[in-house]
């Protein structure tokens, strides 16, 4: 039976606030919201907790500064808007947090920072050091340099990765919706709020819709995916409406606000969290039922004999998804061979690898130490 009681004891908290929460329909910044968020986070810090804020809205602030009616479509224009907006946004945060005696620091990240193992560890060390000095790190994606290949895609995913990196107890995702509903509440009056999600099933994931507004880049789909990263990292996740000026306080108090995603009891160790959520899969391996059983039930490595098909173009050392015959993702892992090599040896015995490939490599396609069940 789930309980929100453990939230009260959360020591390390990541709060994500989206563009639609921080701005009005006009695209202009909502200073009251920023003030309330700063006040609540400062209070949590005064209680001896540690808080990291993941924020959106840099592009929107830049758009507003330039007096544009809509967010531009091209990447260079978005990067230009972010370059102007990010500095202004940090000025706002600095102003309001300083009113409550709280020091803040800006941290800009790209997907590349998480994919690279050394950078991943550097991020972790930097954030821990800032928290040690009682500073609130304010994190945003570095939109001024990020392109499609290295973008997180949305700050929901970024916040979940940050929560995983710092081993947070709680991730709060503030949006312009009260939580996860049985249907879209904007179009279906019969839609009901789901107060708790014990397990992220395909049925739960199917309830997510599209992007909420032109100001933001994420929708409920990205929030569900963020929750998936969180619960698999043993992080409690709450999705709630950021318009409530005391929403963070209510969540910490254990009140039934928003949708609560129950964390899994057995969290992945740090390196496997990096493999599962920090890396971008570059291809797909389809496996037969025997291989699926060996992976899921027995914790074995993936052998070439269990692979039935290969999709994508990838090199040895890159991450791939492992899907069963029904197309369900059962694992992710780092491969020992390229896609071309795996195509040549799929369905064969490990003893035949050297004969086919011409060199003596690993006996397995993915070693169990580099494989994570999803």
Protein Blocks (a to p, Z undefined) as FASTA:
>chain_A
ZZfklmmmpmbdcddddfklmpcfkopacfklmmmmmmmmmmmmmnopacddddehklmm
mmmmnopabdcfbfklmmmmmmmmmmmmmmmmmmmmmmnopacddddddfklmmpmmlmm
mmmmmmmmmmmnopacdddddfklpcfklggoiaklmmmmmmmmnopabdcdddfbfbdc
fbdfklmmkbccdfbdfbacfklmmmpccdfblkbmbdfklmmmmmmmmmmnopacdddd
fklmklmmmmmnopaehjdddddfbdcdfklmmmmmmpccfbdcdddfklmmmmmmnopa
cdfklpcbdedjddehiacddddfkopafbdcddfbdfklmmmmgoiafklmmmmnopac
dfbfbdfklcccZZ
